[in-house]
Structure formats: C-alpha cells, structure tokens
Amino acid sequence: MNWLIRLLSFFQPKLSGDPEVWLERPWHIDPSWIDFKCGTCHGLYRAKRGEFEVLAVNNTSGGNGHFDRVLGHFEASARREKYKLSFIEICNPKFLSRLKSLGFTGDEKKMSKSYE
C-alpha cells in the first residue's frame, strides 16, 4: 500500500514550508484522506467515527525525532478529541514492534490505542 501512495504522490505538488511546522491538506486522489508533512515525515490519515486512522507514514531520514513529533501530534489530537489512534496496513515488522512497545494492540492489519 505504501508504494502505491508514494507513486500517486508524484502527481501532486509537494507540501513545502517550514520543516518544524505541521502541514496538511486534503489528498488529491480521495479528499476524505489528509496528506500531512512534518519535518522529514509525510503520510496520510483520516478522522472517521471517533478514530484517527493513519494509513502511511514515511520518514525519509530516520533518527531525527520527526516520527516522534508526528506520533506526539496524533496522540495529543486523540486525547483532545477522546478518539482512538490506529495505524493500518503495517508492512514493516520493526514498526509493528515499536507500536507494540508503545502500548498499541492488534496485528499488521491494524494497531490501535484508545485515548478515551
């Protein structure tokens, strides 16, 4: 799924601006999904029925703390709205393991954590 998102993203202008600022806009293929960028991380998410569903997160330069900032943004939003936070279609075993260590439950289809 991530390779398809990467491919389709080539047909939309890049989000650009201050790398320390959270940027987002409706995704050009399906406006119910939000295209986001924070530093070197970018991806897709949507808010649906009391849940933030993160479909893809790509960090082009690991070890810089940008993924932690993305995760913090989603966790703060989920706490504020009393939503569940879910990552769906996880293909990377290392990422799956990291989510489990952070208290998320589920499998490679969907890892979730409730903030209600």
C-alpha positions in Angstrom: 0.0 0.0 0.0 2.8 2.5 0.9 4.4 2.0 -2.6 1.1 2.9 -4.2 0.7 6.0 -2.1 4.3 7.0 -2.9 3.6 6.6 -6.6 0.4 8.5 -6.6 2.0 11.3 -4.6 4.3 12.1 -7.5 1.2 13.6 -9.3 0.5 16.2 -6.6 2.7 19.2 -5.8 4.9 18.7 -2.7 3.9 20.2 0.6 6.6 22.7 1.4 7.3 25.2 4.1 9.0 25.4 7.5 10.1 21.8 8.4 9.2 22.5 12.1 5.6 23.1 11.3 2.8 20.6 10.8 1.4 20.9 7.2 -1.7 19.2 5.8 -4.2 19.3 3.0 -6.9 17.0 1.5 -5.3 14.3 -0.6 -5.9 14.8 -4.3 -7.0 11.2 -5.0 -9.5 11.0 -2.2 -10.3 14.1 -0.2 -11.5 12.1 2.8 -7.8 11.4 3.5 -5.5 14.1 4.7 -1.9 14.4 3.2 0.4 15.6 6.0 4.1 16.6 6.4 6.2 17.3 9.5 9.9 17.6 9.0 11.1 14.6 7.0 7.9 12.6 7.7 4.9 12.6 5.4 1.9 10.4 5.1 -1.9 10.0 5.0 -4.6 9.9 7.7 -8.3 10.5 8.2 -10.7 11.0 11.1 -13.5 8.6 11.0 -16.2 7.6 13.6 -14.2 8.5 16.7 -10.8 7.3 15.4 -7.8 8.7 13.7 -6.7 6.2 11.1 -3.1 6.6 9.9 -2.6 4.8 6.6 1.0 5.7 5.9 4.0 7.4 7.5 7.2 7.7 5.6 10.3 9.1 7.2 12.9 10.0 4.6 15.6 10.5 7.2 15.4 8.4 10.4 16.9 9.2 13.8 16.0 12.9 13.7 13.0 12.7 16.0 10.5 13.8 13.4 8.5 10.5 13.7 8.2 11.1 17.5 6.9 14.5 16.7 4.3 13.0 14.3 3.3 10.4 16.9 3.0 13.1 19.6 0.8 15.2 17.3 -1.6 12.3 16.7 -1.6 11.3 20.4 -2.4 14.9 21.5 -5.2 15.2 19.0 -6.6 11.8 20.0 -6.6 12.8 23.7 -8.2 16.1 23.0 -11.0 14.6 20.9 -11.2 11.4 23.0 -10.5 9.3 19.9 -8.8 6.1 19.2 -5.5 6.2 17.3 -4.9 3.5 14.7 -2.2 2.6 12.2 -3.5 0.5 9.4 -1.8 -1.8 6.9 1.6 -2.1 8.7 4.1 -3.8 6.4 7.3 -3.1 8.4 7.9 -5.6 11.3 10.2 -3.1 13.0 7.4 -0.5 13.0 4.9 -3.1 14.3 7.3 -4.0 17.2 7.7 -0.3 18.0 4.0 0.3 18.1 3.6 -2.7 20.5 6.2 -1.3 22.8 4.2 2.0 22.9 1.1 0.2 24.1 -0.7 -0.3 20.8 -2.6 -3.6 20.3 -3.6 -5.5 17.2 -1.7 -7.0 14.3 -0.3 -6.0 10.9 -3.8 -5.1 9.6 -4.5 -2.6 12.4 -2.7 -1.4 15.6 -4.8 0.7 17.9 -4.6 2.6 21.2 -7.6 4.3 22.9 -7.4 7.8 24.4 -11.0 8.0 25.6 
